[in-house]
Amino acid sequence: MSAICNLSQKIKEAGIEIGKREMIMKMCDKGYTIAQIADVAGMDEKQIEDTIKMLNCYQYKRLNMI
């Protein structure tokens, strides 16, 4: 039973992570600043910058903000 609980927890955590990434990308594409995104996501600005770079946010590349 413990293995099932662990698997469920990992699936839940993965879903939360995917949701955060989607939110970050939507905010990025709408032109929010890294500071604004970090505030809403509850993350530090470096984490947001790394996520945006990893996910290849068009808006920030176009504006050459990172």
PDB file of N, H, CA, C and O in Angstrom:
ATOM      1  N   MET A   1       0.820  -1.200   0.000  1.00  0.00           N
ATOM      2  CA  MET A   1       0.000   0.000   0.000  1.00  0.00           C
ATOM      3  C   MET A   1       0.860   1.259   0.000  1.00  0.00           C
ATOM      4  O   MET A   1       0.493   2.268  -0.601  1.00  0.00           O
ATOM      5  N   SER A   2       2.015   1.196   0.681  1.00  0.00           N
ATOM      6  H   SER A   2       2.313   0.376   1.170  1.00  0.00           H
ATOM      7  CA  SER A   2       2.910   2.340   0.761  1.00  0.00           C
ATOM      8  C   SER A   2       3.424   2.744  -0.620  1.00  0.00           C
ATOM      9  O   SER A   2       3.564   3.934  -0.904  1.00  0.00           O
ATOM     10  N   ALA A   3       3.702   1.773  -1.471  1.00  0.00           N
ATOM     11  H   ALA A   3       3.588   0.807  -1.241  1.00  0.00           H
ATOM     12  CA  ALA A   3       4.188   2.063  -2.819  1.00  0.00           C
ATOM     13  C   ALA A   3       3.139   2.829  -3.617  1.00  0.00           C
ATOM     14  O   ALA A   3       3.476   3.725  -4.390  1.00  0.00           O
ATOM     15  N   ILE A   4       1.881   2.480  -3.432  1.00  0.00           N
ATOM     16  H   ILE A   4       1.607   1.751  -2.804  1.00  0.00           H
ATOM     17  CA  ILE A   4       0.799   3.174  -4.125  1.00  0.00           C
ATOM     18  C   ILE A   4       0.704   4.615  -3.638  1.00  0.00           C
ATOM     19  O   ILE A   4       0.500   5.525  -4.442  1.00  0.00           O
ATOM     20  N   CYS A   5       0.845   4.832  -2.355  1.00  0.00           N
ATOM     21  H   CYS A   5       1.011   4.094  -1.701  1.00  0.00           H
ATOM     22  CA  CYS A   5       0.804   6.193  -1.797  1.00  0.00           C
ATOM     23  C   CYS A   5       1.964   7.022  -2.319  1.00  0.00           C
ATOM     24  O   CYS A   5       1.788   8.189  -2.670  1.00  0.00           O
ATOM     25  N   ASN A   6       3.160   6.421  -2.373  1.00  0.00           N
ATOM     26  H   ASN A   6       3.302   5.473  -2.088  1.00  0.00           H
ATOM     27  CA  ASN A   6       4.329   7.125  -2.894  1.00  0.00           C
ATOM     28  C   ASN A   6       4.137   7.496  -4.357  1.00  0.00           C
ATOM     29  O   ASN A   6       4.470   8.609  -4.764  1.00  0.00           O
ATOM     30  N   LEU A   7       3.606   6.578  -5.144  1.00  0.00           N
ATOM     31  H   LEU A   7       3.336   5.674  -4.813  1.00  0.00           H
ATOM     32  CA  LEU A   7       3.353   6.839  -6.555  1.00  0.00           C
ATOM     33  C   LEU A   7       2.331   7.956  -6.710  1.00  0.00           C
ATOM     34  O   LEU A   7       2.511   8.855  -7.531  1.00  0.00           O
ATOM     35  N   SER A   8       1.272   7.904  -5.934  1.00  0.00           N
ATOM     36  H   SER A   8       1.125   7.174  -5.266  1.00  0.00           H
ATOM     37  CA  SER A   8       0.244   8.947  -5.980  1.00  0.00           C
ATOM     38  C   SER A   8       0.833  10.309  -5.645  1.00  0.00           C
ATOM     39  O   SER A   8       0.505  11.306  -6.288  1.00  0.00           O
ATOM     40  N   GLN A   9       1.693  10.353  -4.648  1.00  0.00           N
ATOM     41  H   GLN A   9       1.960   9.543  -4.125  1.00  0.00           H
ATOM     42  CA  GLN A   9       2.328  11.606  -4.243  1.00  0.00           C
ATOM     43  C   GLN A   9       3.219  12.147  -5.364  1.00  0.00           C
ATOM     44  O   GLN A   9       3.212  13.348  -5.633  1.00  0.00           O
ATOM     45  N   LYS A  10       3.974  11.282  -6.008  1.00  0.00           N
ATOM     46  H   LYS A  10       3.981  10.307  -5.789  1.00  0.00           H
ATOM     47  CA  LYS A  10       4.849  11.700  -7.103  1.00  0.00           C
ATOM     48  C   LYS A  10       4.037  12.219  -8.289  1.00  0.00           C
ATOM     49  O   LYS A  10       4.420  13.203  -8.923  1.00  0.00           O
ATOM     50  N   ILE A  11       2.936  11.571  -8.583  1.00  0.00           N
ATOM     51  H   ILE A  11       2.625  10.773  -8.069  1.00  0.00           H
ATOM     52  CA  ILE A  11       2.062  12.017  -9.670  1.00  0.00           C
ATOM     53  C   ILE A  11       1.481  13.389  -9.328  1.00  0.00           C
ATOM     54  O   ILE A  11       1.423  14.272 -10.185  1.00  0.00           O
ATOM     55  N   LYS A  12       1.055  13.567  -8.085  1.00  0.00           N
ATOM     56  H   LYS A  12       1.103  12.851  -7.389  1.00  0.00           H
ATOM     57  CA  LYS A  12       0.510  14.848  -7.642  1.00  0.00           C
ATOM     58  C   LYS A  12       1.562  15.950  -7.765  1.00  0.00           C
ATOM     59  O   LYS A  12       1.267  17.035  -8.267  1.00  0.00           O
ATOM     60  N   GLU A  13       2.780  15.679  -7.313  1.00  0.00           N
ATOM     61  H   GLU A  13       3.020  14.797  -6.905  1.00  0.00           H
ATOM     62  CA  GLU A  13       3.858  16.665  -7.378  1.00  0.00           C
ATOM     63  C   GLU A  13       4.197  17.024  -8.826  1.00  0.00           C
ATOM     64  O   GLU A  13       4.458  18.185  -9.140  1.00  0.00           O
ATOM     65  N   ALA A  14       4.190  16.017  -9.703  1.00  0.00           N
ATOM     66  H   ALA A  14       3.978  15.074  -9.448  1.00  0.00           H
ATOM     67  CA  ALA A  14       4.466  16.267 -11.121  1.00  0.00           C
ATOM     68  C   ALA A  14       3.384  17.146 -11.733  1.00  0.00           C
ATOM     69  O   ALA A  14       3.682  18.036 -12.530  1.00  0.00           O
ATOM     70  N   GLY A  15       2.146  16.903 -11.368  1.00  0.00           N
ATOM     71  H   GLY A  15       1.904  16.180 -10.720  1.00  0.00           H
ATOM     72  CA  GLY A  15       1.038  17.716 -11.870  1.00  0.00           C
ATOM     73  C   GLY A  15       1.136  19.156 -11.406  1.00  0.00           C
ATOM     74  O   GLY A  15       0.873  20.079 -12.176  1.00  0.00           O
ATOM     75  N   ILE A  16       1.510  19.351 -10.166  1.00  0.00           N
ATOM     76  H   ILE A  16       1.724  18.601  -9.540  1.00  0.00           H
ATOM     77  CA  ILE A  16       1.678  20.705  -9.633  1.00  0.00           C
ATOM     78  C   ILE A  16       2.799  21.418 -10.380  1.00  0.00           C
ATOM     79  O   ILE A  16       2.668  22.590 -10.733  1.00  0.00           O
ATOM     80  N   GLU A  17       3.892  20.715 -10.618  1.00  0.00           N
ATOM     81  H   GLU A  17       3.998  19.763 -10.330  1.00  0.00           H
ATOM     82  CA  GLU A  17       5.037  21.296 -11.341  1.00  0.00           C
ATOM     83  C   GLU A  17       4.642  21.693 -12.761  1.00  0.00           C
ATOM     84  O   GLU A  17       5.017  22.769 -13.228  1.00  0.00           O
ATOM     85  N   ILE A  18       3.903  20.852 -13.441  1.00  0.00           N
ATOM     86  H   ILE A  18       3.598  19.978 -13.062  1.00  0.00           H
ATOM     87  CA  ILE A  18       3.438  21.155 -14.795  1.00  0.00           C
ATOM     88  C   ILE A  18       2.536  22.381 -14.771  1.00  0.00           C
ATOM     89  O   ILE A  18       2.651  23.251 -15.635  1.00  0.00           O
ATOM     90  N   GLY A  19       1.645  22.461 -13.796  1.00  0.00           N
ATOM     91  H   GLY A  19       1.552  21.755 -13.094  1.00  0.00           H
ATOM     92  CA  GLY A  19       0.754  23.615 -13.669  1.00  0.00           C
ATOM     93  C   GLY A  19       1.519  24.903 -13.437  1.00  0.00           C
ATOM     94  O   GLY A  19       1.183  25.938 -14.013  1.00  0.00           O
ATOM     95  N   LYS A  20       2.553  24.851 -12.593  1.00  0.00           N
ATOM     96  H   LYS A  20       2.826  24.011 -12.125  1.00  0.00           H
ATOM     97  CA  LYS A  20       3.377  26.043 -12.348  1.00  0.00           C
ATOM     98  C   LYS A  20       4.077  26.484 -13.624  1.00  0.00           C
ATOM     99  O   LYS A  20       4.113  27.673 -13.941  1.00  0.00           O
ATOM    100  N   ARG A  21       4.629  25.531 -14.349  1.00  0.00           N
ATOM    101  H   ARG A  21       4.600  24.565 -14.091  1.00  0.00           H
ATOM    102  CA  ARG A  21       5.309  25.870 -15.602  1.00  0.00           C
ATOM    103  C   ARG A  21       4.358  26.517 -16.594  1.00  0.00           C
ATOM    104  O   ARG A  21       4.713  27.493 -17.254  1.00  0.00           O
ATOM    105  N   GLU A  22       3.152  25.975 -16.700  1.00  0.00           N
ATOM    106  H   GLU A  22       2.864  25.181 -16.164  1.00  0.00           H
ATOM    107  CA  GLU A  22       2.160  26.543 -17.615  1.00  0.00           C
ATOM    108  C   GLU A  22       1.806  27.967 -17.196  1.00  0.00           C
ATOM    109  O   GLU A  22       1.687  28.850 -18.045  1.00  0.00           O
ATOM    110  N   MET A  23       1.637  28.196 -15.907  1.00  0.00           N
ATOM    111  H   MET A  23       1.733  27.479 -15.216  1.00  0.00           H
ATOM    112  CA  MET A  23       1.322  29.532 -15.406  1.00  0.00           C
ATOM    113  C   MET A  23       2.466  30.496 -15.716  1.00  0.00           C
ATOM    114  O   MET A  23       2.234  31.620 -16.162  1.00  0.00           O
ATOM    115  N   ILE A  24       3.692  30.057 -15.478  1.00  0.00           N
ATOM    116  H   ILE A  24       3.881  29.145 -15.116  1.00  0.00           H
ATOM    117  CA  ILE A  24       4.858  30.903 -15.739  1.00  0.00           C
ATOM    118  C   ILE A  24       4.909  31.276 -17.221  1.00  0.00           C
ATOM    119  O   ILE A  24       5.152  32.435 -17.560  1.00  0.00           O
ATOM    120  N   MET A  25       4.684  30.319 -18.088  1.00  0.00           N
ATOM    121  H   MET A  25       4.486  29.378 -17.813  1.00  0.00           H
ATOM    122  CA  MET A  25       4.737  30.597 -19.521  1.00  0.00           C
ATOM    123  C   MET A  25       3.619  31.536 -19.959  1.00  0.00           C
ATOM    124  O   MET A  25       3.849  32.422 -20.782  1.00  0.00           O
ATOM    125  N   LYS A  26       2.424  31.360 -19.429  1.00  0.00           N
ATOM    126  H   LYS A  26       2.237  30.640 -18.760  1.00  0.00           H
ATOM    127  CA  LYS A  26       1.322  32.256 -19.779  1.00  0.00           C
ATOM    128  C   LYS A  26       1.613  33.679 -19.327  1.00  0.00           C
ATOM    129  O   LYS A  26       1.380  34.636 -20.066  1.00  0.00           O
ATOM    130  N   MET A  27       2.126  33.810 -18.107  1.00  0.00           N
ATOM    131  H   MET A  27       2.316  33.033 -17.507  1.00  0.00           H
ATOM    132  CA  MET A  27       2.456  35.141 -17.602  1.00  0.00           C
ATOM    133  C   MET A  27       3.596  35.755 -18.414  1.00  0.00           C
ATOM    134  O   MET A  27       3.583  36.949 -18.715  1.00  0.00           O
ATOM    135  N   CYS A  28       4.570  34.936 -18.762  1.00  0.00           N
ATOM    136  H   CYS A  28       4.581  33.966 -18.518  1.00  0.00           H
ATOM    137  CA  CYS A  28       5.698  35.390 -19.578  1.00  0.00           C
ATOM    138  C   CYS A  28       5.189  35.893 -20.932  1.00  0.00           C
ATOM    139  O   CYS A  28       5.562  36.979 -21.375  1.00  0.00           O
ATOM    140  N   ASP A  29       4.351  35.111 -21.574  1.00  0.00           N
ATOM    141  H   ASP A  29       4.048  34.228 -21.214  1.00  0.00           H
ATOM    142  CA  ASP A  29       3.829  35.476 -22.888  1.00  0.00           C
ATOM    143  C   ASP A  29       2.965  36.732 -22.852  1.00  0.00           C
ATOM    144  O   ASP A  29       2.843  37.433 -23.857  1.00  0.00           O
ATOM    145  N   LYS A  30       2.368  37.016 -21.703  1.00  0.00           N
ATOM    146  H   LYS A  30       2.467  36.446 -20.887  1.00  0.00           H
ATOM    147  CA  LYS A  30       1.541  38.220 -21.554  1.00  0.00           C
ATOM    148  C   LYS A  30       2.368  39.446 -21.161  1.00  0.00           C
ATOM    149  O   LYS A  30       1.837  40.551 -21.049  1.00  0.00           O
ATOM    150  N   GLY A  31       3.683  39.238 -20.951  1.00  0.00           N
ATOM    151  H   GLY A  31       4.114  38.340 -21.042  1.00  0.00           H
ATOM    152  CA  GLY A  31       4.565  40.363 -20.699  1.00  0.00           C
ATOM    153  C   GLY A  31       4.789  40.716 -19.237  1.00  0.00           C
ATOM    154  O   GLY A  31       5.320  41.787 -18.944  1.00  0.00           O
ATOM    155  N   TYR A  32       4.398  39.843 -18.311  1.00  0.00           N
ATOM    156  H   TYR A  32       3.966  38.973 -18.549  1.00  0.00           H
ATOM    157  CA  TYR A  32       4.672  40.102 -16.895  1.00  0.00           C
ATOM    158  C   TYR A  32       6.175  40.093 -16.666  1.00  0.00           C
ATOM    159  O   TYR A  32       6.903  39.385 -17.361  1.00  0.00           O
ATOM    160  N   THR A  33       6.639  40.864 -15.712  1.00  0.00           N
ATOM    161  H   THR A  33       6.047  41.439 -15.148  1.00  0.00           H
ATOM    162  CA  THR A  33       8.056  40.875 -15.387  1.00  0.00           C
ATOM    163  C   THR A  33       8.418  39.621 -14.603  1.00  0.00           C
ATOM    164  O   THR A  33       7.552  38.945 -14.047  1.00  0.00           O
ATOM    165  N   ILE A  34       9.689  39.330 -14.569  1.00  0.00           N
ATOM    166  H   ILE A  34      10.392  39.879 -15.020  1.00  0.00           H
ATOM    167  CA  ILE A  34      10.162  38.176 -13.805  1.00  0.00           C
ATOM    168  C   ILE A  34       9.801  38.337 -12.333  1.00  0.00           C
ATOM    169  O   ILE A  34       9.410  37.372 -11.677  1.00  0.00           O
ATOM    170  N   ALA A  35       9.932  39.559 -11.815  1.00  0.00           N
ATOM    171  H   ALA A  35      10.249  40.343 -12.348  1.00  0.00           H
ATOM    172  CA  ALA A  35       9.578  39.817 -10.408  1.00  0.00           C
ATOM    173  C   ALA A  35       8.100  39.552 -10.152  1.00  0.00           C
ATOM    174  O   ALA A  35       7.745  38.975  -9.124  1.00  0.00           O
ATOM    175  N   GLN A  36       7.238  39.965 -11.069  1.00  0.00           N
ATOM    176  H   GLN A  36       7.526  40.434 -11.904  1.00  0.00           H
ATOM    177  CA  GLN A  36       5.797  39.731 -10.909  1.00  0.00           C
ATOM    178  C   GLN A  36       5.484  38.238 -10.944  1.00  0.00           C
ATOM    179  O   GLN A  36       4.695  37.748 -10.137  1.00  0.00           O
ATOM    180  N   ILE A  37       6.097  37.522 -11.871  1.00  0.00           N
ATOM    181  H   ILE A  37       6.738  37.920 -12.527  1.00  0.00           H
ATOM    182  CA  ILE A  37       5.866  36.085 -11.982  1.00  0.00           C
ATOM    183  C   ILE A  37       6.345  35.384 -10.720  1.00  0.00           C
ATOM    184  O   ILE A  37       5.660  34.510 -10.190  1.00  0.00           O
ATOM    185  N   ALA A  38       7.528  35.772 -10.239  1.00  0.00           N
ATOM    186  H   ALA A  38       8.085  36.482 -10.670  1.00  0.00           H
ATOM    187  CA  ALA A  38       8.082  35.159  -9.025  1.00  0.00           C
ATOM    188  C   ALA A  38       7.157  35.375  -7.839  1.00  0.00           C
ATOM    189  O   ALA A  38       6.955  34.467  -7.033  1.00  0.00           O
ATOM    190  N   ASP A  39       6.597  36.565  -7.730  1.00  0.00           N
ATOM    191  H   ASP A  39       6.761  37.303  -8.385  1.00  0.00           H
ATOM    192  CA  ASP A  39       5.689  36.879  -6.629  1.00  0.00           C
ATOM    193  C   ASP A  39       4.451  35.991  -6.669  1.00  0.00           C
ATOM    194  O   ASP A  39       4.054  35.434  -5.645  1.00  0.00           O
ATOM    195  N   VAL A  40       3.848  35.857  -7.830  1.00  0.00           N
ATOM    196  H   VAL A  40       4.171  36.309  -8.661  1.00  0.00           H
ATOM    197  CA  VAL A  40       2.630  35.053  -7.971  1.00  0.00           C
ATOM    198  C   VAL A  40       2.929  33.564  -7.779  1.00  0.00           C
ATOM    199  O   VAL A  40       2.152  32.849  -7.146  1.00  0.00           O
ATOM    200  N   ALA A  41       4.050  33.101  -8.325  1.00  0.00           N
ATOM    201  H   ALA A  41       4.681  33.682  -8.840  1.00  0.00           H
ATOM    202  CA  ALA A  41       4.388  31.679  -8.270  1.00  0.00           C
ATOM    203  C   ALA A  41       4.966  31.261  -6.920  1.00  0.00           C
ATOM    204  O   ALA A  41       5.052  30.069  -6.623  1.00  0.00           O
ATOM    205  N   GLY A  42       5.360  32.229  -6.108  1.00  0.00           N
ATOM    206  H   GLY A  42       5.291  33.197  -6.348  1.00  0.00           H
ATOM    207  CA  GLY A  42       5.966  31.897  -4.827  1.00  0.00           C
ATOM    208  C   GLY A  42       7.359  31.301  -4.990  1.00  0.00           C
ATOM    209  O   GLY A  42       7.777  30.441  -4.215  1.00  0.00           O
ATOM    210  N   MET A  43       8.059  31.769  -5.999  1.00  0.00           N
ATOM    211  H   MET A  43       7.719  32.468  -6.628  1.00  0.00           H
ATOM    212  CA  MET A  43       9.407  31.280  -6.295  1.00  0.00           C
ATOM    213  C   MET A  43      10.353  32.472  -6.334  1.00  0.00           C
ATOM    214  O   MET A  43       9.906  33.618  -6.382  1.00  0.00           O
ATOM    215  N   ASP A  44      11.663  32.208  -6.313  1.00  0.00           N
ATOM    216  H   ASP A  44      12.026  31.277  -6.273  1.00  0.00           H
ATOM    217  CA  ASP A  44      12.577  33.336  -6.433  1.00  0.00           C
ATOM    218  C   ASP A  44      12.829  33.633  -7.918  1.00  0.00           C
ATOM    219  O   ASP A  44      12.589  32.794  -8.786  1.00  0.00           O
ATOM    220  N   GLU A  45      13.317  34.842  -8.180  1.00  0.00           N
ATOM    221  H   GLU A  45      13.512  35.523  -7.474  1.00  0.00           H
ATOM    222  CA  GLU A  45      13.474  35.297  -9.559  1.00  0.00           C
ATOM    223  C   GLU A  45      14.419  34.417 -10.366  1.00  0.00           C
ATOM    224  O   GLU A  45      14.202  34.220 -11.561  1.00  0.00           O
ATOM    225  N   LYS A  46      15.454  33.889  -9.743  1.00  0.00           N
ATOM    226  H   LYS A  46      15.630  34.049  -8.772  1.00  0.00           H
ATOM    227  CA  LYS A  46      16.403  33.009 -10.438  1.00  0.00           C
ATOM    228  C   LYS A  46      15.694  31.745 -10.929  1.00  0.00           C
ATOM    229  O   LYS A  46      15.940  31.285 -12.044  1.00  0.00           O
ATOM    230  N   GLN A  47      14.815  31.188 -10.096  1.00  0.00           N
ATOM    231  H   GLN A  47      14.615  31.563  -9.190  1.00  0.00           H
ATOM    232  CA  GLN A  47      14.062  29.995 -10.509  1.00  0.00           C
ATOM    233  C   GLN A  47      13.175  30.318 -11.706  1.00  0.00           C
ATOM    234  O   GLN A  47      13.053  29.513 -12.630  1.00  0.00           O
ATOM    235  N   ILE A  48      12.556  31.497 -11.686  1.00  0.00           N
ATOM    236  H   ILE A  48      12.655  32.150 -10.936  1.00  0.00           H
ATOM    237  CA  ILE A  48      11.693  31.903 -12.800  1.00  0.00           C
ATOM    238  C   ILE A  48      12.522  32.070 -14.064  1.00  0.00           C
ATOM    239  O   ILE A  48      12.139  31.577 -15.125  1.00  0.00           O
ATOM    240  N   GLU A  49      13.651  32.757 -13.964  1.00  0.00           N
ATOM    241  H   GLU A  49      13.962  33.158 -13.102  1.00  0.00           H
ATOM    242  CA  GLU A  49      14.522  32.943 -15.126  1.00  0.00           C
ATOM    243  C   GLU A  49      14.950  31.594 -15.706  1.00  0.00           C
ATOM    244  O   GLU A  49      14.915  31.397 -16.920  1.00  0.00           O
ATOM    245  N   ASP A  50      15.347  30.681 -14.845  1.00  0.00           N
ATOM    246  H   ASP A  50      15.375  30.841 -13.858  1.00  0.00           H
ATOM    247  CA  ASP A  50      15.775  29.358 -15.303  1.00  0.00           C
ATOM    248  C   ASP A  50      14.633  28.615 -15.997  1.00  0.00           C
ATOM    249  O   ASP A  50      14.837  27.964 -17.022  1.00  0.00           O
ATOM    250  N   THR A  51      13.439  28.718 -15.432  1.00  0.00           N
ATOM    251  H   THR A  51      13.273  29.246 -14.599  1.00  0.00           H
ATOM    252  CA  THR A  51      12.272  28.051 -16.028  1.00  0.00           C
ATOM    253  C   THR A  51      11.948  28.653 -17.385  1.00  0.00           C
ATOM    254  O   THR A  51      11.670  27.925 -18.339  1.00  0.00           O
ATOM    255  N   ILE A  52      11.981  29.976 -17.478  1.00  0.00           N
ATOM    256  H   ILE A  52      12.207  30.567 -16.703  1.00  0.00           H
ATOM    257  CA  ILE A  52      11.689  30.649 -18.743  1.00  0.00           C
ATOM    258  C   ILE A  52      12.709  30.253 -19.803  1.00  0.00           C
ATOM    259  O   ILE A  52      12.345  29.969 -20.944  1.00  0.00           O
ATOM    260  N   LYS A  53      13.974  30.234 -19.432  1.00  0.00           N
ATOM    261  H   LYS A  53      14.270  30.464 -18.504  1.00  0.00           H
ATOM    262  CA  LYS A  53      15.017  29.832 -20.387  1.00  0.00           C
ATOM    263  C   LYS A  53      14.807  28.391 -20.830  1.00  0.00           C
ATOM    264  O   LYS A  53      14.915  28.076 -22.015  1.00  0.00           O
ATOM    265  N   MET A  54      14.510  27.526 -19.880  1.00  0.00           N
ATOM    266  H   MET A  54      14.422  27.783 -18.918  1.00  0.00           H
ATOM    267  CA  MET A  54      14.318  26.120 -20.190  1.00  0.00           C
ATOM    268  C   MET A  54      13.127  25.914 -21.122  1.00  0.00           C
ATOM    269  O   MET A  54      13.183  25.096 -22.040  1.00  0.00           O
ATOM    270  N   LEU A  55      12.056  26.658 -20.883  1.00  0.00           N
ATOM    271  H   LEU A  55      12.010  27.323 -20.137  1.00  0.00           H
ATOM    272  CA  LEU A  55      10.833  26.472 -21.660  1.00  0.00           C
ATOM    273  C   LEU A  55      10.792  27.350 -22.905  1.00  0.00           C
ATOM    274  O   LEU A  55       9.844  27.281 -23.688  1.00  0.00           O
ATOM    275  N   ASN A  56      11.830  28.182 -23.088  1.00  0.00           N
ATOM    276  H   ASN A  56      12.600  28.238 -22.452  1.00  0.00           H
ATOM    277  CA  ASN A  56      11.981  28.936 -24.325  1.00  0.00           C
ATOM    278  C   ASN A  56      10.853  29.951 -24.536  1.00  0.00           C
ATOM    279  O   ASN A  56      10.193  29.946 -25.575  1.00  0.00           O
ATOM    280  N   CYS A  57      10.643  30.806 -23.559  1.00  0.00           N
ATOM    281  H   CYS A  57      11.179  30.809 -22.715  1.00  0.00           H
ATOM    282  CA  CYS A  57       9.560  31.789 -23.635  1.00  0.00           C
ATOM    283  C   CYS A  57       9.807  32.797 -24.760  1.00  0.00           C
ATOM    284  O   CYS A  57      10.801  33.523 -24.744  1.00  0.00           O
ATOM    285  N   TYR A  58       8.916  32.835 -25.713  1.00  0.00           N
ATOM    286  H   TYR A  58       8.109  32.245 -25.726  1.00  0.00           H
ATOM    287  CA  TYR A  58       9.033  33.702 -26.886  1.00  0.00           C
ATOM    288  C   TYR A  58       9.084  35.173 -26.503  1.00  0.00           C
ATOM    289  O   TYR A  58       9.918  35.913 -27.024  1.00  0.00           O
ATOM    290  N   GLN A  59       8.217  35.611 -25.610  1.00  0.00           N
ATOM    291  H   GLN A  59       7.539  35.011 -25.186  1.00  0.00           H
ATOM    292  CA  GLN A  59       8.114  37.023 -25.246  1.00  0.00           C
ATOM    293  C   GLN A  59       9.445  37.554 -24.722  1.00  0.00           C
ATOM    294  O   GLN A  59       9.884  38.622 -25.148  1.00  0.00           O
ATOM    295  N   TYR A  60      10.090  36.844 -23.819  1.00  0.00           N
ATOM    296  H   TYR A  60       9.734  35.977 -23.473  1.00  0.00           H
ATOM    297  CA  TYR A  60      11.328  37.329 -23.236  1.00  0.00           C
ATOM    298  C   TYR A  60      12.486  37.247 -24.220  1.00  0.00           C
ATOM    299  O   TYR A  60      13.385  38.087 -24.174  1.00  0.00           O
ATOM    300  N   LYS A  61      12.488  36.266 -25.099  1.00  0.00           N
ATOM    301  H   LYS A  61      11.758  35.583 -25.136  1.00  0.00           H
ATOM    302  CA  LYS A  61      13.521  36.189 -26.110  1.00  0.00           C
ATOM    303  C   LYS A  61      13.360  37.349 -27.082  1.00  0.00           C
ATOM    304  O   LYS A  61      14.342  37.979 -27.474  1.00  0.00           O
ATOM    305  N   ARG A  62      12.125  37.630 -27.468  1.00  0.00           N
ATOM    306  H   ARG A  62      11.326  37.119 -27.149  1.00  0.00           H
ATOM    307  CA  ARG A  62      11.851  38.703 -28.420  1.00  0.00           C
ATOM    308  C   ARG A  62      12.295  40.039 -27.855  1.00  0.00           C
ATOM    309  O   ARG A  62      12.868  40.856 -28.576  1.00  0.00           O
ATOM    310  N   LEU A  63      12.041  40.268 -26.594  1.00  0.00           N
ATOM    311  H   LEU A  63      11.576  39.605 -26.009  1.00  0.00           H
ATOM    312  CA  LEU A  63      12.399  41.531 -25.954  1.00  0.00           C
ATOM    313  C   LEU A  63      13.835  41.518 -25.429  1.00  0.00           C
ATOM    314  O   LEU A  63      14.325  42.518 -24.905  1.00  0.00           O
ATOM    315  N   ASN A  64      14.510  40.359 -25.578  1.00  0.00           N
ATOM    316  H   ASN A  64      14.112  39.546 -26.004  1.00  0.00           H
ATOM    317  CA  ASN A  64      15.885  40.194 -25.110  1.00  0.00           C
ATOM    318  C   ASN A  64      16.017  40.556 -23.631  1.00  0.00           C
ATOM    319  O   ASN A  64      16.966  41.227 -23.227  1.00  0.00           O
ATOM    320  N   MET A  65      15.050  40.101 -22.830  1.00  0.00           N
ATOM    321  H   MET A  65      14.279  39.556 -23.159  1.00  0.00           H
ATOM    322  CA  MET A  65      15.035  40.432 -21.406  1.00  0.00           C
ATOM    323  C   MET A  65      15.875  39.465 -20.584  1.00  0.00           C
ATOM    324  O   MET A  65      16.270  39.789 -19.464  1.00  0.00           O
ATOM    325  N   ILE A  66      16.153  38.285 -21.124  1.00  0.00           N
ATOM    326  H   ILE A  66      15.832  38.023 -22.034  1.00  0.00           H
ATOM    327  CA  ILE A  66      17.016  37.348 -20.385  1.00  0.00           C
ATOM    328  C   ILE A  66      18.041  36.774 -21.333  1.00  0.00           C
ATOM    329  O   ILE A  66      18.872  35.962 -20.926  1.00  0.00           O
TER     330      ILE A  66
END
